[in-house]
Amino acid sequence: MSGENTPGLPDPLETLRAATRGTEYEGRLYLVGGYVRDKLLGDAAASDDYDLVLEGDALRAARFLWKRGVTDHRPVEYGQFGTTQIEIHGQKVELVTARAETYRQGSRKPVVTPGTLQTDAERRDFTVNTFLENLHTGEISDPTGKGGTDLAAKILRTPLDPSVTFAEDPLRMLRACRFAAKLGFTVAPEAYAAILENARRCDAEHGISFERMRDEFTKTLLTSDAPLGLEMMRVTGLLSQFAPELAGMHGVTQNRFHRYEVWEHTMVALRHLPREASLLVRLATLFHDIGKPRTRTVDAATGDVHFYGHEEVGAEMAREVMTRLRFSLDEIKAVTQMVGLHMRYGAYDPAAWTDASVRRLVRTVGEHRRDLFTIARADIAACGTGDFPTADLDGLSERMERLEAESQITRATSPLDGGEIMLRLDLKPGPLLGKVKEMLTDAVVGGELAPDDKSGAEQWARAYLARIADQS
């Protein structure tokens, strides 16, 4: 195979090539992995993961580049694996010593020994990721002799026996699902059978951290065909290893307003998201009905199926899954809020809702307003019955935008601050104080109380406390 040695190389690689020309490393550095694969598929820009391998000491090469001022920072070295990460023009580049890996019984940590380009290719996940492109000549080689055939046939095949490849690093099974979704490739039958047999190994007990599982899971969600990858995870049993709550959605039938069962509905909803949808929106869409299996009831008289409170239950279940997978607190907060709020827009009745009601909704959904519309439209489309026109959603969106512009609802505050409430009503710090302040803010949002009406706010607060006292 041959490649082009042109100025079309990305800047970090062009800089690296120029810096090593005329040195001992000229002709010995090879690009490997996703960048070369995507280049052969005609889309080199699809990958910005630059991995290079050489038959020699990668750590020594990285130090050489650092001393020459080629890298932005001192190399980050992983000596036990013979790998190092450098940064050029702000872009991370990984340098790897060609190596062979063996695993002791029951250990996830490989015994690394220097190897050849051939043995290095054989230790990788799939043949389509083993192509080598010489950084200086542009020549592309296929060390396993199978990569070219598999790339043309769009097949994901392991360089070695798949049971060996997956046993060495069970995360590769999740990676197979991701590449199937990203590339539209088919997993080779023997590899698929090995995933079915070894899926149980993809867990913390076998040395796979939840962080690594999360990364493959989110990368799959961001592909152009996330439902394909997620369905493969479910069918093979991989999904149950880290998110059994999601797997439990499968087969849960719904009411007459839904064409699909819960899992199928969720997959269809994901397909209806716009291509540019963020990871948080994709996660919220995936989790939006996760609470339905736990809340499903059937009316004994009518046979109607209900999922009362599934959004609140689902928000807590999403929190459990995301906490397990080590998502950040900010990510968990945003997704669980959207899951808990995802039914609000569906209750909108343009004839019955007053402007005050819409203002309160604006304040309730806050910064998630537009994302919730994206989720709601996908949710409605995925019902598959045509019973829920989106015209009301469009009208609600326009109305919320107009009222927010007129009233600056999201910046509304109580006429009385916490100190003033305590002083005027003889209250002490605590939950009740917060409830009073929230009630006053809500009255301002609803247009029932002027933002600067302190006297009126005091009257509202006293009446509110009196109602609470009467109910106790």
N, C-alpha and C positions, 0 to 999 in steps of 0.2 A: 504494500500500500504506500501511497505517497501523499504528502501534505504540502502546504504552501508556506514558504518562509518569507513572509511579506510584512510590511509595516502595519498590517491589520491586527497584530498581536495587541492585547490590552496593555496599557502603559506599564503596570508592574512587571509583566513578563518581558516586555521589550527592554526595560531597564535592566532586568536580571540577565537577559541574553547579552546585552552590550557589555555589562560589567564582567562577564565571565569569558568573553571572546578573547582568545590568545592566552588563556590561563590553563591550568591543568584540568579545569572543569569543562572546557569546551568539548562538545560532543558527548559528554557523559551525563548530562542532566536531561531527564525525560518527564514530560507532562503525563499524568496518568489520571484516570477516574472520570468524573462527570464532565469536565471541560472538554476532553478529547471526544468522549461519547457524543455530547451535544454538537460538537463541531462536525462530526461525521453525519449527524442527523440534519445538518444545515442550519443549526441554531446555536452557534458558539456563545452568543450573548445570554443564553438561558442559564448559564452556570458561571458564578463568580467564585467558585471554590477552586483555588489553584493548588494542586498537589503535585510535587515533583519528587522523583525517585532517582537515586544514583547508586551505582555499584561502588561504594566507598563510604567514607565517614560523613554523614549529613551534618553532624554537629560541628565538625571541623570546617565544612563548607560554609555553614551559617556564620561562624566566627570570622572566617575570611571576608565574607560580605560585610559584616559589621565593621571590621577594621578598615575596610575600603570606603566606608561611609555610604554604602548602598542602602542599608536598612534604616528605617526610622528609629528603631529602638534596639536595645540589646536582645538577642534571640532568647526565646523561652524554650528551654531544653527539657526533653523527657529522655534522659540518658538510658534508662532500662529498656526502652523501645527503639532507641536509635533514631528518634524523630525530634524535630525542632520546628518552632513556628517563628517566622520572621514577618516583618511588616514593611511594605514598600509602597510609598504614595498613599498611606492609609489603608492599604489592602493587605489582608493576612494571606500569607503564602506558607504552605507546609512543605518542609524538606524531609524526606524519609530515606533512611539507609535501606537498600534492598536487603530483605531479610527472609528467613524462614521462621515459622512459629510452630511450636508443639505445646500441647496442654497436658498437664498431669491429671490423673484421674480426680474428678471432683473439684478441679480448680478452674477459675475463669481467667486467671492471669497467665498469659503465654510465656513460655520459655523462648526467648528471642536469640537467634544466632544469625550471623552474617550470611547472606544468601546471594543468589543471582537474580537477574531481572525475571527469569523464568519462575523461580520459586516464589518470588515476591508476587508475581501475577497469580499464582495458584492459591495463595493465601487470601485473596480478595473475595468479595461477596459474589459478584456475577461476572460472567465472561464479557458482557458489554461494557464493563467498567475496568477492563484490563488493558485496553489499547495504550500503547506508548507512543508519544510524539517527541522526537528529538528536538530539544529547545533550539538548537542552533541550525540544524539542517531542515527541519520541518518534516522529516520522514516519519511516517506512522507505521508501526508494526503491530502484529497481533500475536503475542507470545504464546497464547494457549492454542492458537490455530482454530478456535471456535467462535471468537468474538464477531468476526465478519459475517459468518453464516447466521449467527443468532441475532445480530443487529438487523440484518436484512429481513429475517423472519419475524422480528419483533418478539423475541422470546427471552425470558429471564431464566438463565441456566447457571448453575454454580460451576466453578472451574473444577472442583473435586466432587466426590460423592456428596450430595446435599446433606445427608445425615451428619457427615463430618463437618462440613462448612457451618451448619446451623448449630451443631453441638459446641463448636469452638466459640461462637458468639451468637446466642439465640436472638439477639436484637436484629440480626439479618433477616429473620422471618417477618418482622414488622417492616423492614426496609423493602422487602419484596412487595408488600401491599402498597407501600408508598410509590415505588417505581411503576407498578402496574397502573396506579391512578395517574401518575405524572406523565408517563410516556405512552400509555395505552398499550403496553406490552402484555403478553400472556405468560404466566408462570409455567415453566416446563412441567409436564406431568409428574416426573420423578421428584422434582423440587416441591411441588404442591403436596404430594403424598408425604414427603418428609416433614413439611410444616404441620400437617394434620397429626403426624406421629409425635412431633416434638414441641407442639405449642405450649404444653404445660411447663416447659423449661424457661419460658419467657416470663420470669418473675424474679423477685428479690432474692428468693432462696437459691437461685442459680446465678446470682451475682449481677443481675441486670437491675440497675437503679431505676427508681421511678422517674428521675430526671431524664434519663436516656429514653425511657418509654414515652414520656411526655413529648420530647423533641420529635420523635418519629410520628407520634400521633398528630401533633400540630402541623408538621410539615405535610402530612397526608391531607389534613383539612384544608390546606392552602393550595392544593393541586387543582387542576382544571376538572378533575373527575373524582372529587373526594368521596362521593357515595360508593363508587366502585371499590376503592381502597378500604373503606369502613365495612362494607359488606363482606369483603374477603376476610377482614379481621374477625368479623362476627362468625362467619361460617366455619372458619378453621379453629375457632376457640381462642384466638389470641386476644380478642377484645375482653373476654371474661377474665383474663389474667390481670388486667389493670383497671377495668371499668365494667364489672358485672352488671351494674345498674343500667348501663346503656344496652347491654346484650339482652337484659330482661324486658326491653320494650318490644322485642320481636314477638309476633303472634297475638298481641293484645288487641282484640277487635274493638271497634268504636261504634258510635251511633249512626243514625241514618244520614247525618250531615257530612260524613266522611266516606270516601270511596276506599281508602286504604287502612290497614291496621297501623298501629302507632309507629312501628319502626319504618315501614314503607312510607308512611306519611312524612316522617322526618327526613328520609332520604330524598323524597321528591321536593320537600321544602328547601333543602340544601341546593338542589339543582336550579331552583328558581331565584337564588340569590344572584345579585349582579356580580360580575367577574371581579370588580374592585372591592368587594365586601371585605372588611377587616377580619382579622383572626377573632376578635372579641364578638363580632356579629355572627360569625360562623359557629363559634362555641355556643352562644346563646340560642341560636337556631337549633343546633344539635341537642341541646339540653331542654328546649322549651316544653316538651311533653314528657320528660323523664319521670315526672311524678304520676303519670296516668296509671301505670300498673298498680300502684299502691292505693289509689283513690277510686278505682273502678267499682261502681255499684250498678245493679240492675233493678229497676222498679218491678216489683213482683206483680203488680196489676197490669202494667202496660208493656213490660219487657224493654222499656227504654233504658239505654246505657247512659250513665252519668259519671263525671270525673270532678266532683265538687272539691274545690280547693287545690286542684292539682298544681296550680302555678306556685302556691306557697310551699307545698311539699316538694315540688320540683326544684325550687330555689335552694332549699336545704340539701337536697340530694346532689345538686350541681356543686354546692360548696364542699360536700364530702369528697366527691370525685376529684375536684380541682385541688383540694388540700392534699389529698393522697399523692397527686402527681406533681406536687411542689410548684404550682403556679404562684405568682406573686400575689400579695394581699390586694393590690390595686386591680389586678386582673380578676381575681375572685369576686371582689366587690362589684365591679362593673357587670360581669356576666350574671351573677345571682340577682342583681337588681333588675336586669332586663328580663330574666326568666320570670321573676315575680310579678313584673308589670306587663307581660306580653298579652294579657287578655283585655287590658283596659280599653284599647282602641275599638275592639270588637263590640263593646257595649254602647258605642256612640249612636245616638238617635238625633239627627239634625233638627227634627221638629220639636223634640222634647227638651233638649239640652239648652240651658241658658248660657249667656256669655260668662256668667259667674262660674258655672260648672266647667266650662272649657278652660277658664283661667286657672282653676284649681288643678285641672289635669296637666296643664303646662308646668305648673310648679311641682307636681308630683313626679312627673317623668324626668324633669330637669334636663341634664346634659344628654340624656339618652333619647330625646324626642325623635330625632331623625332616624337613628338606628332602629328604634322600635317600629317606625313606619316600614323600614326595609324588611324587618322580620315579619311584621303583620301581613305585608303583601305576599311574601313567600308562603306564609302559613295558610292564607286564604287560597292561593293558587293550588296548594298541595291538598286541599280538601277534595278536589277532583270532581265536585258535584255541580259547580256553577251556581250554587245557592247563595253565594256571598259576593255580590258585586263590589268592586273596589271604589266605586264612585263616592260612597260615603267617606272612605278613607281620604280620598283626594280633597273632599270638602272640609273634613276635619283638619287636615294639614294646613290648608289655606287659612282656615279660621284661627288656628293656633298661632300661625305666623303673624297674622294681622293683630290679634289681641296682645301678643307678646310685644310687638313693635309699638303698639299704642300705650301699653301699661307698664312695660319693663317688669313683667311679673316675676321673673327669676331673681330680681334684686329687691323684691318686696320684703319689708321687715315690720315687726311689731312697733306700734307707736310708743310703747313702753319697753325699756330694756329690763334685764333681769333685776337690777338694783332697784329700779323704780317700782316694779311689781311687788318686790318684797316689802318696800317701804310703805306703799299705799294700801296693800292688802294684808300686811303683817304675816307674810309667808316666809318660810325658811328655805334654804337651798334644798333641792330634791326633785324627784320626778314630776311632782305636781306643778312646780314652778315652770318646768319645761313644757308641760301640757298647756298651761295658761298662755305662755308666750307663743306656742304653735297655733293655738286657737285664735289669738289676736292677729297673727300674720295671715292666717287663712281668711279671716274677715276682711283684711285689707285686700287680699287677692280677689275675693269675691265682690269687691266694690261696696261692701256694706259698712266699711269703716275707713275714714280718711287716714292716710299715712301719718299725719301730724296731729290727730285728734286724741290727745292724751286723756282728756276728761271722758270722752266717749269710750275710750279703751278701758278706763277704770270701771265704767258702768258695765261694759261687756264682761269684764273679768269677774266682777261681783256676781252678776247673773249666772255666769258659768259655774262658779263655786257653789252658788245656791242650788243649782240643778244637781250637782254632784252630791251635795249633802242630802238632798231629798231622796236620791236614789240609793243611798247607803243605809 
